[in-house]
Every structure is written in C-alpha cells, then in structure tokens.
Amino acid sequence: MARKDSLLTLHERLKTKRDDLRSKMSGDAKFQNHLPSGVGDTVDTAIAGEHREMNSKLKAFESRELFQIEKSLMKMRDGRYGVCDNCDKNIPIARLRALPYSHLCINCQREMEANGYTDEDDFADWENACDMESRITESDIVLKDLDQG
C-alpha cells in the first residue's frame, strides 16, 4: 500500500510541475515578443544575443522536461508508471522521488549511458532544425554540393 500512496503523491507532483512548466513557457513566449531588437550599440546587441541563446537553451531543456512529464502522466493513465521501460521491473520509489519522470531503473539507465544513449536521443530538436533551415537559402546550395559521385 505504501508504493501506491507514493505513486499518488508523485502523480500530484508531476501534474503541478507540468502546469508550472506550461504556464512558464507560455509566459516566456509572450515576454519574448516584447523584447526590443536592433536598438543600442554593439555591446547591447551582443548581450541581447547571449540572452536569446541562453533563453533558447533553457526553453529546450524545459520542453524536454515537459515531454518527459507528459509521458509519465500517460504511463500513469495506462497503469505502467514506475515500471522500467527496458527490463519491466519496478523502479524504486526513492529513484522516482528524486526524478519523478524517470522511465528506467538505475541499472538500465547506467547501461544505456555506458552505451552512449541518453533521453535526449528520444527528443527531436525541432527548434534548432527549423532555425538551421531558415538560414539556408537556395544560393547556399549548389549542384556540386548534391553530387555524391
């Protein structure tokens, strides 16, 4: 019964964290639209660029975290929360308390990391992909670039 009570507590923590992240991310988007651009000297421009870069990285981290939380809440609805995705054994409550959106037991996590795999491999970085796409113009690509032979 103690595991079930702990899982219910973790469910509430995950919902609260999810709601906080959603609220923060929507607030950040509104704030981002109000930032001045193109005003000031070179130092101001450099500082603004650094702020945008840092905010972008923070948003990417928060987005990955939100994805993991949503995945955990879905697993709760399906009755699979707290079970390792790799070995199907129960993930210890202590691990779930430390990282409520963990989907692997500590042994499987270590094995995955030793093999060079991380949770980030499951999360596509569409923001950077779209950013890169927008920087490429037709003049950047020439027929020679496409020739493999």
C-alpha positions in Angstrom: 0.0 0.0 0.0 2.9 2.4 0.7 4.0 2.2 -3.0 0.5 3.1 -4.2 0.4 6.1 -1.8 3.8 7.2 -3.0 2.7 6.9 -6.6 -0.3 9.1 -5.9 1.9 11.7 -4.3 4.2 11.6 -7.3 1.2 12.0 -9.6 0.3 15.2 -7.9 3.9 16.5 -8.1 4.0 15.7 -11.8 0.8 17.5 -12.6 1.9 20.5 -10.6 5.3 20.6 -12.4 3.6 20.1 -15.8 1.2 23.0 -15.1 4.0 25.2 -13.9 6.1 24.5 -17.0 3.2 25.1 -19.3 2.5 28.4 -17.6 6.2 29.5 -17.6 6.6 28.5 -21.3 3.6 30.4 -22.4 4.7 33.4 -20.3 8.2 33.3 -21.8 6.7 33.3 -25.3 4.6 36.4 -24.5 7.7 38.1 -23.0 9.9 37.2 -25.9 7.6 39.1 -28.3 8.1 42.3 -26.3 11.9 42.2 -26.3 13.4 45.1 -28.3 15.7 44.3 -31.1 18.1 46.3 -33.3 18.3 49.1 -30.7 21.6 50.1 -29.0 25.3 49.7 -29.6 27.4 46.6 -30.4 27.6 45.6 -26.7 23.8 45.8 -26.3 23.4 43.7 -29.4 25.9 41.1 -28.1 24.3 40.9 -24.7 20.8 40.6 -26.3 22.2 37.7 -28.5 23.6 36.0 -25.4 20.3 36.3 -23.6 18.4 34.9 -26.6 20.8 32.0 -26.8 20.5 31.2 -23.1 16.7 31.5 -23.2 16.7 29.2 -26.2 18.7 26.6 -24.3 16.5 26.9 -21.2 13.4 26.6 -23.3 14.8 23.4 -24.9 15.5 21.9 -21.5 12.1 22.9 -20.2 10.5 21.4 -23.3 12.3 18.1 -22.9 11.3 18.1 -19.2 7.7 18.8 -20.1 7.8 16.0 -22.7 9.1 13.5 -20.0 6.4 14.6 -17.6 3.6 14.2 -20.1 5.0 10.7 -20.9 4.9 9.8 -17.2 1.4 11.1 -16.8 0.3 9.0 -19.8 2.0 5.9 -18.3 0.1 6.6 -15.1 -3.2 6.6 -17.0 -2.1 3.3 -18.6 -1.0 1.8 -15.3 2.6 1.5 -16.4 4.2 4.3 -14.3 7.0 3.2 -12.1 7.9 0.2 -14.3 11.2 0.3 -16.2 10.8 0.6 -19.9 13.7 -1.7 -20.5 13.5 -4.6 -18.0 9.9 -4.3 -16.8 10.9 -4.3 -13.2 9.5 -1.8 -10.7 11.6 1.4 -10.4 12.4 2.0 -6.7 10.3 4.8 -5.1 13.5 6.5 -4.0 14.5 7.0 -7.6 11.0 8.2 -8.6 11.1 10.7 -5.7 14.4 12.0 -7.0 13.4 12.0 -10.6 9.6 11.5 -10.9 9.7 11.3 -14.7 12.3 8.5 -14.8 11.4 5.7 -17.2 14.3 3.4 -16.4 15.6 1.7 -13.3 19.1 2.8 -12.2 20.8 -0.3 -13.7 19.2 0.1 -17.1 19.9 3.9 -17.0 23.6 3.1 -16.3 23.7 0.6 -19.1 22.1 3.0 -21.6 24.5 5.8 -20.6 27.5 3.4 -20.9 26.4 2.6 -24.4 26.2 6.3 -25.3 22.4 6.6 -25.3 20.6 9.5 -23.5 17.0 10.5 -23.0 17.7 13.5 -25.3 18.0 11.0 -28.2 14.2 10.5 -27.9 13.5 14.2 -28.2 13.8 15.8 -31.6 15.3 19.3 -31.5 12.8 20.9 -34.0 13.6 24.4 -32.9 17.3 24.2 -34.0 16.3 22.2 -37.1 13.9 24.9 -38.2 16.4 27.6 -37.3 19.0 25.9 -39.5 16.5 25.5 -42.3 15.7 29.2 -42.2 19.4 30.1 -42.5 19.8 28.1 -45.7 18.9 29.9 -48.9 18.8 28.5 -52.4 22.0 30.3 -53.1 23.7 28.4 -50.2 23.1 25.1 -52.0 24.8 24.4 -55.4 24.6 21.4 -57.6 28.1 20.4 -56.7 27.0 20.0 -53.1 24.4 17.5 -54.1 26.8 15.4 -56.3 27.8 12.3 -54.4 29.8 10.7 -57.2 
